[in-house]
Amino acid sequence: MSYRRSLLGLVAIAAIGLGGCSGASASAVPSVSVPSVPASIGTGDLQGFCEDFAGTVSDDWPNIDQSTASELSSIVTEWSTNPGLDSVKGDVQTIGTWLTSMAQSGTAASPPADVETAFQKISAFADANC
């Protein structure tokens, strides 16, 4: 009979020990908080872009002469360094290259198809994020 009590006692100690281990390992794992990613880019990153696009670029587009091209190329050059515009960086570069060539050539011309397509993509980006 004492053998049964001893065996029963050992089983009880083992059960408590295993229960303690499983509880300790769960509580020993640190709780990690993952920051949430905003659904859209904050306007703080895009404030200058949004103001420039709405107030200057879209008002002048597509009627670009040499002085307008010079003014707009400096604005678009600033955009190329804005990490908030990475998703349209190629379009910004396309427009910037064309505006720079327009400013240097001195001739007024309508934007070619690739530049107009890039402008439409940036315009859609502005509509969605500004």
C-alpha positions in Angstrom: 0.0 0.0 0.0 2.8 2.4 0.8 4.2 1.6 -2.7 0.9 2.7 -4.3 0.9 5.9 -2.2 4.5 6.6 -3.2 3.7 6.0 -6.8 0.6 8.2 -6.6 2.7 10.9 -4.9 5.3 10.8 -7.6 2.7 11.0 -10.3 1.2 14.0 -8.6 4.6 15.8 -8.2 5.3 15.1 -11.9 2.0 16.5 -12.9 2.5 19.6 -10.9 6.1 19.9 -12.2 5.0 19.6 -15.8 2.2 22.1 -15.2 4.6 24.5 -13.7 7.1 24.1 -16.6 4.4 24.7 -19.2 3.2 27.8 -17.4 6.7 29.1 -16.9 7.7 28.7 -20.5 4.6 30.5 -21.7 5.2 33.4 -19.3 8.9 33.4 -20.1 8.2 34.3 -23.7 8.3 38.1 -23.9 5.3 39.9 -25.2 6.2 41.7 -28.4 4.1 44.7 -29.6 4.1 45.2 -33.3 3.5 48.8 -34.4 0.7 49.3 -36.9 1.5 50.6 -40.3 -0.8 53.4 -41.4 -3.1 52.7 -44.3 -1.8 55.7 -46.2 1.2 57.9 -46.0 0.8 60.7 -43.6 0.3 64.1 -45.1 3.3 65.4 -43.1 5.6 63.5 -45.6 3.7 64.8 -48.5 2.6 68.3 -47.4 5.0 70.1 -49.7 4.2 67.8 -52.6 0.5 68.2 -52.1 0.7 72.0 -52.0 3.1 72.2 -55.0 1.0 69.8 -57.1 -2.3 71.4 -56.3 -1.1 75.0 -56.4 1.5 75.1 -59.1 2.0 72.1 -61.2 -1.5 71.0 -62.0 -2.5 74.7 -62.7 0.3 75.0 -65.3 0.0 71.6 -66.9 0.2 71.0 -69.9 0.9 74.6 -71.0 4.7 74.6 -70.4 6.9 77.4 -71.7 10.6 77.8 -70.9 10.2 79.9 -67.7 7.4 77.6 -66.5 9.5 74.5 -67.3 12.4 76.0 -65.3 10.2 76.7 -62.3 8.5 73.3 -62.4 11.8 71.4 -62.9 13.1 72.7 -59.6 9.9 71.6 -57.8 10.0 68.2 -59.4 13.7 67.8 -58.5 12.7 68.4 -54.8 10.1 65.7 -55.2 12.7 63.2 -56.3 14.3 63.3 -52.9 11.0 62.7 -51.0 10.8 59.1 -49.7 7.0 59.5 -49.5 6.9 59.5 -53.3 8.9 56.3 -53.8 6.0 54.6 -55.5 5.9 57.2 -58.3 9.6 57.9 -58.3 10.0 56.8 -62.0 7.2 59.0 -63.0 8.7 62.0 -61.2 12.0 61.3 -63.0 10.3 61.1 -66.4 8.6 64.5 -65.8 11.8 66.1 -64.3 13.9 65.0 -67.3 11.4 66.4 -69.8 11.0 69.7 -67.9 14.8 70.1 -67.7 15.1 69.6 -71.4 12.2 72.1 -72.0 13.9 74.7 -69.8 17.2 74.3 -71.7 15.8 74.2 -75.2 13.6 77.3 -74.9 10.9 75.9 -77.1 7.3 75.4 -75.9 5.9 72.0 -76.6 3.2 69.7 -75.4 4.3 66.8 -73.2 5.0 63.6 -75.1 2.9 60.5 -74.3 5.3 59.0 -71.8 5.4 62.3 -69.8 1.7 62.7 -70.0 1.2 59.2 -68.7 3.7 59.9 -65.9 1.7 63.1 -65.0 -1.6 61.1 -64.9 0.0 58.6 -62.5 1.3 61.4 -60.2 -2.1 63.1 -60.4 -3.8 59.8 -59.3 -1.3 59.5 -56.5 -2.0 63.1 -55.4 -5.8 62.4 -55.5 -5.4 59.3 -53.3 -2.8 60.7 -50.8 -3.4 64.5 -50.5 
